Amino acid sequence: MRCALVLMCVLLAGCQTVNNQQKPQDLRSVLSEVKRSFNVQDARVKYCPVCGKHYSGHLETCPDDHAKLVPIE
């Protein structure tokens, strides 16, 4: 019984109210971020020919070697 009461208090203490009135421009920026996250080019994996490490598709050069990254087909 005590355990359930403590758990309920902890869960209720973490609750916050959410402002449901968002501006249209905020919604547009969220939608553009979601679209960008599903970009096919970003989903591709690239590798560095110098060190052989794999990186995300949105990078152009290796952060360590500064070599041009090559896409993995």
The first five atom37 places (N, CA, C, CB, O) and aatype in JSON, in Angstrom:
{
  "aatype": [12, 1, 4, 0, 10, 19, 10, 12, 4, 19, 10, 10, 0, 7, 4, 5, 16, 19, 2, 2, 5, 5, 11, 14, 5, 3, 10, 1, 15, 19, 10, 15, 6, 19, 11, 1, 15, 13, 2, 19, 5, 3, 0, 1, 19, 11, 18, 4, 14, 19, 4, 7, 11, 8, 18, 15, 7, 8, 10, 6, 16, 4, 14, 3, 3, 8, 0, 11, 10, 19, 14, 9, 6],
  "atom_mask": [
    [1, 1, 1, 1, 1],
    [1, 1, 1, 1, 1],
    [1, 1, 1, 1, 1],
    [1, 1, 1, 1, 1],
    [1, 1, 1, 1, 1],
    [1, 1, 1, 1, 1],
    [1, 1, 1, 1, 1],
    [1, 1, 1, 1, 1],
    [1, 1, 1, 1, 1],
    [1, 1, 1, 1, 1],
    [1, 1, 1, 1, 1],
    [1, 1, 1, 1, 1],
    [1, 1, 1, 1, 1],
    [1, 1, 1, 0, 1],
    [1, 1, 1, 1, 1],
    [1, 1, 1, 1, 1],
    [1, 1, 1, 1, 1],
    [1, 1, 1, 1, 1],
    [1, 1, 1, 1, 1],
    [1, 1, 1, 1, 1],
    [1, 1, 1, 1, 1],
    [1, 1, 1, 1, 1],
    [1, 1, 1, 1, 1],
    [1, 1, 1, 1, 1],
    [1, 1, 1, 1, 1],
    [1, 1, 1, 1, 1],
    [1, 1, 1, 1, 1],
    [1, 1, 1, 1, 1],
    [1, 1, 1, 1, 1],
    [1, 1, 1, 1, 1],
    [1, 1, 1, 1, 1],
    [1, 1, 1, 1, 1],
    [1, 1, 1, 1, 1],
    [1, 1, 1, 1, 1],
    [1, 1, 1, 1, 1],
    [1, 1, 1, 1, 1],
    [1, 1, 1, 1, 1],
    [1, 1, 1, 1, 1],
    [1, 1, 1, 1, 1],
    [1, 1, 1, 1, 1],
    [1, 1, 1, 1, 1],
    [1, 1, 1, 1, 1],
    [1, 1, 1, 1, 1],
    [1, 1, 1, 1, 1],
    [1, 1, 1, 1, 1],
    [1, 1, 1, 1, 1],
    [1, 1, 1, 1, 1],
    [1, 1, 1, 1, 1],
    [1, 1, 1, 1, 1],
    [1, 1, 1, 1, 1],
    [1, 1, 1, 1, 1],
    [1, 1, 1, 0, 1],
    [1, 1, 1, 1, 1],
    [1, 1, 1, 1, 1],
    [1, 1, 1, 1, 1],
    [1, 1, 1, 1, 1],
    [1, 1, 1, 0, 1],
    [1, 1, 1, 1, 1],
    [1, 1, 1, 1, 1],
    [1, 1, 1, 1, 1],
    [1, 1, 1, 1, 1],
    [1, 1, 1, 1, 1],
    [1, 1, 1, 1, 1],
    [1, 1, 1, 1, 1],
    [1, 1, 1, 1, 1],
    [1, 1, 1, 1, 1],
    [1, 1, 1, 1, 1],
    [1, 1, 1, 1, 1],
    [1, 1, 1, 1, 1],
    [1, 1, 1, 1, 1],
    [1, 1, 1, 1, 1],
    [1, 1, 1, 1, 1],
    [1, 1, 1, 1, 1]
  ],
  "atom_positions": [
    [[0.82, -1.19, 0.0], [0.0, 0.0, 0.0], [0.87, 1.26, 0.0], [-0.94, 0.0, 1.2], [0.63, 2.19, -0.77]],
    [[1.88, 1.28, 0.87], [2.77, 2.44, 0.93], [3.53, 2.6, -0.38], [3.77, 2.3, 2.1], [3.72, 3.71, -0.87]],
    [[3.95, 1.47, -0.93], [4.71, 1.51, -2.17], [3.88, 2.12, -3.29], [5.18, 0.08, -2.55], [4.38, 2.92, -4.08]],
    [[2.61, 1.75, -3.36], [1.73, 2.3, -4.39], [1.51, 3.79, -4.17], [0.39, 1.57, -4.38], [1.47, 4.56, -5.13]],
    [[1.39, 4.21, -2.92], [1.19, 5.62, -2.6], [2.43, 6.43, -2.98], [0.87, 5.8, -1.11], [2.32, 7.52, -3.54]],
    [[3.61, 5.91, -2.67], [4.85, 6.6, -3.0], [5.01, 6.68, -4.51], [6.07, 5.87, -2.36], [5.4, 7.73, -5.04]],
    [[4.72, 5.6, -5.22], [4.82, 5.59, -6.67], [3.87, 6.62, -7.29], [4.52, 4.2, -7.21], [4.25, 7.32, -8.23]],
    [[2.65, 6.7, -6.77], [1.68, 7.65, -7.28], [2.14, 9.09, -7.03], [0.32, 7.4, -6.64], [1.96, 9.95, -7.89]],
    [[2.72, 9.35, -5.88], [3.22, 10.69, -5.57], [4.38, 11.08, -6.49], [3.68, 10.77, -4.1], [4.46, 12.22, -6.94]],
    [[5.26, 10.13, -6.76], [6.4, 10.41, -7.64], [5.91, 10.69, -9.05], [7.39, 9.22, -7.64], [6.4, 11.62, -9.7]],
    [[4.96, 9.9, -9.53], [4.45, 10.11, -10.88], [3.71, 11.43, -10.99], [3.53, 8.97, -11.27], [3.86, 12.13, -12.0]],
    [[2.92, 11.79, -10.0], [2.17, 13.05, -10.04], [3.08, 14.25, -9.89], [1.12, 13.07, -8.96], [2.78, 15.32, -10.42]],
    [[4.18, 14.1, -9.17], [5.1, 15.21, -8.99], [5.8, 15.57, -10.3], [6.14, 14.87, -7.91], [6.19, 16.72, -10.5]],
    [[5.96, 14.59, -11.19], [6.62, 14.84, -12.46], [5.7, 15.36, -13.53], [0.0, 0.0, 0.0], [6.16, 15.72, -14.61]],
    [[4.4, 15.42, -13.28], [3.44, 15.87, -14.29], [3.52, 17.38, -14.45], [2.02, 15.45, -13.91], [3.7, 18.12, -13.48]],
    [[3.38, 17.82, -15.69], [3.36, 19.25, -15.98], [2.23, 19.52, -16.94], [4.71, 19.73, -16.56], [1.81, 18.65, -17.7]],
    [[1.74, 20.73, -16.9], [0.7, 21.09, -17.87], [1.37, 21.46, -19.18], [-0.18, 22.25, -17.34], [2.5, 21.96, -19.19]],
    [[0.68, 21.22, -20.27], [1.2, 21.5, -21.6], [0.34, 22.58, -22.24], [1.23, 20.21, -22.48], [-0.88, 22.54, -22.17]],
    [[1.0, 23.53, -22.85], [0.29, 24.59, -23.55], [-0.11, 24.06, -24.92], [1.16, 25.87, -23.67], [0.75, 23.84, -25.78]],
    [[-1.39, 23.85, -25.14], [-1.87, 23.31, -26.4], [-2.04, 24.37, -27.47], [-3.18, 22.6, -26.18], [-2.33, 24.04, -28.62]],
    [[-1.87, 25.63, -27.13], [-2.04, 26.7, -28.1], [-0.68, 27.05, -28.71], [-2.68, 27.95, -27.44], [0.03, 27.92, -28.21]],
    [[-0.33, 26.35, -29.79], [0.93, 26.61, -30.46], [0.69, 27.51, -31.67], [1.61, 25.3, -30.9], [-0.38, 27.47, -32.28]],
    [[1.66, 28.31, -31.98], [1.57, 29.18, -33.14], [1.75, 28.34, -34.4], [2.63, 30.31, -33.07], [2.48, 27.35, -34.38]],
    [[1.1, 28.72, -35.51], [1.25, 27.98, -36.76], [2.7, 27.89, -37.24], [0.41, 28.61, -37.84], [3.1, 26.87, -37.8]],
    [[3.47, 28.94, -37.02], [4.86, 28.89, -37.45], [5.65, 27.87, -36.64], [5.5, 30.27, -37.34], [6.6, 27.28, -37.16]],
    [[5.3, 27.66, -35.37], [5.95, 26.63, -34.58], [5.63, 25.25, -35.13], [5.52, 26.72, -33.11], [6.51, 24.39, -35.19]],
    [[4.4, 25.04, -35.54], [4.01, 23.76, -36.11], [4.72, 23.53, -37.44], [2.49, 23.69, -36.3], [5.12, 22.4, -37.75]],
    [[4.89, 24.58, -38.23], [5.6, 24.45, -39.5], [7.05, 24.06, -39.28], [5.52, 25.74, -40.29], [7.59, 23.23, -40.01]],
    [[7.68, 24.65, -38.29], [9.08, 24.31, -38.02], [9.21, 22.88, -37.52], [9.67, 25.29, -36.99], [10.18, 22.19, -37.85]],
    [[8.25, 22.43, -36.73], [8.28, 21.03, -36.27], [8.1, 20.09, -37.45], [7.18, 20.78, -35.22], [8.81, 19.09, -37.55]],
    [[7.16, 20.4, -38.33], [6.95, 19.55, -39.51], [8.17, 19.51, -40.41], [5.74, 20.04, -40.29], [8.51, 18.46, -40.95]],
    [[8.84, 20.63, -40.58], [10.03, 20.63, -41.42], [11.15, 19.81, -40.79], [10.52, 22.06, -41.66], [11.9, 19.15, -41.51]],
    [[11.26, 19.83, -39.47], [12.26, 19.01, -38.79], [11.95, 17.53, -38.95], [12.33, 19.37, -37.31], [12.86, 16.72, -39.14]],
    [[10.67, 17.18, -38.88], [10.28, 15.78, -39.06], [10.58, 15.34, -40.48], [8.78, 15.58, -38.74], [11.1, 14.24, -40.69]],
    [[10.26, 16.18, -41.46], [10.56, 15.84, -42.85], [12.06, 15.68, -43.07], [10.0, 16.91, -43.8], [12.5, 14.78, -43.77]],
    [[12.83, 16.56, -42.46], [14.29, 16.49, -42.6], [14.84, 15.22, -41.98], [14.94, 17.71, -41.97], [15.83, 14.66, -42.48]],
    [[14.22, 14.75, -40.9], [14.71, 13.54, -40.24], [14.46, 12.3, -41.08], [14.06, 13.39, -38.89], [15.13, 11.29, -40.9]],
    [[13.48, 12.38, -42.0], [13.2, 11.25, -42.87], [13.82, 11.42, -44.26], [11.72, 11.05, -43.0], [13.42, 10.73, -45.19]],
    [[14.76, 12.31, -44.4], [15.42, 12.55, -45.67], [16.22, 11.3, -46.06], [16.35, 13.8, -45.6], [17.0, 10.79, -45.26]],
    [[16.02, 10.82, -47.29], [16.66, 9.59, -47.73], [18.18, 9.77, -47.79], [16.13, 9.15, -49.11], [18.92, 8.84, -47.47]],
    [[18.64, 10.94, -48.17], [20.07, 11.18, -48.27], [20.73, 11.08, -46.89], [20.35, 12.55, -48.9], [21.84, 10.56, -46.77]],
    [[20.06, 11.57, -45.86], [20.62, 11.49, -44.52], [20.63, 10.06, -43.99], [19.85, 12.39, -43.57], [21.41, 9.74, -43.1]],
    [[19.77, 9.21, -44.53], [19.7, 7.83, -44.06], [20.87, 7.0, -44.6], [18.38, 7.2, -44.48], [21.19, 5.95, -44.05]],
    [[21.48, 7.46, -45.67], [22.63, 6.74, -46.23], [23.82, 6.83, -45.29], [23.0, 7.29, -47.63], [23.96, 7.78, -44.52]],
    [[24.65, 5.83, -45.37], [25.85, 5.79, -44.54], [27.05, 6.08, -45.43], [26.0, 4.41, -43.81], [27.14, 5.58, -46.55]],
    [[27.96, 6.88, -44.92], [29.2, 7.18, -45.63], [30.37, 6.7, -44.79], [29.32, 8.71, -45.93], [30.27, 6.55, -43.57]],
    [[31.49, 6.45, -45.47], [32.68, 6.04, -44.73], [33.87, 6.88, -45.17], [32.97, 4.54, -44.94], [33.9, 7.46, -46.26]],
    [[34.85, 6.92, -44.3], [36.07, 7.67, -44.58], [37.08, 6.71, -45.21], [36.65, 8.32, -43.28], [37.38, 5.67, -44.61]],
    [[37.6, 7.01, -46.4], [38.58, 6.12, -47.02], [39.93, 6.11, -46.3], [38.78, 6.51, -48.46], [40.74, 5.21, -46.51]],
    [[40.17, 7.1, -45.45], [41.45, 7.17, -44.75], [41.43, 6.31, -43.49], [41.78, 8.62, -44.39], [42.3, 5.46, -43.3]],
    [[40.44, 6.54, -42.61], [40.41, 5.81, -41.34], [39.4, 4.66, -41.33], [40.09, 6.77, -40.22], [39.47, 3.79, -40.46]],
    [[38.46, 4.64, -42.29], [37.51, 3.54, -42.38], [36.3, 3.66, -41.48], [0.0, 0.0, 0.0], [35.48, 2.75, -41.44]],
    [[36.16, 4.76, -40.75], [35.01, 4.94, -39.86], [33.76, 5.27, -40.67], [35.3, 6.06, -38.82], [33.85, 5.86, -41.75]],
    [[32.6, 4.89, -40.13], [31.32, 5.16, -40.78], [30.66, 6.38, -40.16], [30.39, 3.93, -40.68], [30.75, 6.61, -38.96]],
    [[30.0, 7.19, -41.01], [29.34, 8.41, -40.57], [27.97, 8.55, -41.21], [30.21, 9.63, -40.89], [27.63, 7.83, -42.15]],
    [[27.2, 9.47, -40.69], [25.87, 9.76, -41.21], [25.97, 10.39, -42.59], [25.11, 10.69, -40.25], [26.99, 11.0, -42.94]],
    [[24.9, 10.25, -43.38], [24.89, 10.73, -44.74], [24.92, 12.24, -44.89], [0.0, 0.0, 0.0], [25.26, 12.74, -45.96]],
    [[24.56, 12.98, -43.85], [24.56, 14.44, -43.99], [25.95, 15.05, -43.89], [23.66, 15.05, -42.94], [26.13, 16.22, -44.24]],
    [[26.94, 14.3, -43.43], [28.31, 14.81, -43.35], [28.99, 14.71, -44.7], [29.11, 14.05, -42.29], [28.73, 13.78, -45.46]],
    [[29.86, 15.64, -44.99], [30.61, 15.64, -46.25], [32.06, 15.24, -46.05], [30.54, 17.01, -46.9], [32.66, 14.6, -46.92]],
    [[32.63, 15.63, -44.91], [34.04, 15.32, -44.64], [34.18, 14.62, -43.3], [34.91, 16.6, -44.68], [33.34, 14.8, -42.41]],
    [[35.23, 13.85, -43.16], [35.52, 13.13, -41.91], [35.93, 14.14, -40.84], [36.63, 12.06, -42.12], [36.8, 14.97, -41.09]],
    [[35.32, 14.08, -39.66], [35.7, 15.02, -38.6], [37.13, 14.83, -38.11], [34.74, 14.88, -37.44], [37.74, 15.77, -37.6]],
    [[37.66, 13.61, -38.25], [39.02, 13.34, -37.75], [40.09, 13.65, -38.8], [39.14, 11.88, -37.33], [41.08, 14.32, -38.5]],
    [[39.88, 13.17, -40.03], [40.9, 13.27, -41.07], [40.65, 14.4, -42.07], [41.0, 11.98, -41.81], [41.55, 14.76, -42.83]],
    [[39.46, 14.94, -42.08], [39.03, 15.98, -43.03], [39.09, 15.49, -44.48], [39.92, 17.22, -42.87], [39.24, 16.28, -45.41]],
    [[38.96, 14.17, -44.65], [38.9, 13.59, -45.99], [37.44, 13.56, -46.44], [39.52, 12.15, -46.02], [36.53, 13.52, -45.61]],
    [[37.23, 13.59, -47.76], [35.87, 13.54, -48.3], [35.3, 12.15, -48.05], [35.84, 13.88, -49.83], [35.94, 11.14, -48.36]],
    [[34.06, 12.11, -47.48], [33.42, 10.85, -47.18], [32.81, 10.26, -48.45], [32.34, 11.03, -46.1], [32.34, 10.98, -49.32]],
    [[32.84, 8.91, -48.53], [32.33, 8.19, -49.69], [31.07, 7.45, -49.27], [33.41, 7.21, -50.26], [31.07, 6.76, -48.25]],
    [[29.98, 7.57, -50.06], [28.74, 6.85, -49.7], [28.9, 5.34, -49.88], [27.57, 7.36, -50.54], [29.56, 4.88, -50.8]],
    [[28.28, 4.61, -48.98], [28.24, 3.15, -49.09], [26.99, 2.79, -49.88], [28.23, 2.46, -47.67], [25.89, 3.19, -49.51]],
    [[27.16, 2.06, -50.95], [26.02, 1.71, -51.82], [25.34, 0.47, -51.3], [26.48, 1.48, -53.27], [24.36, 0.01, -51.89]]
  ]
}
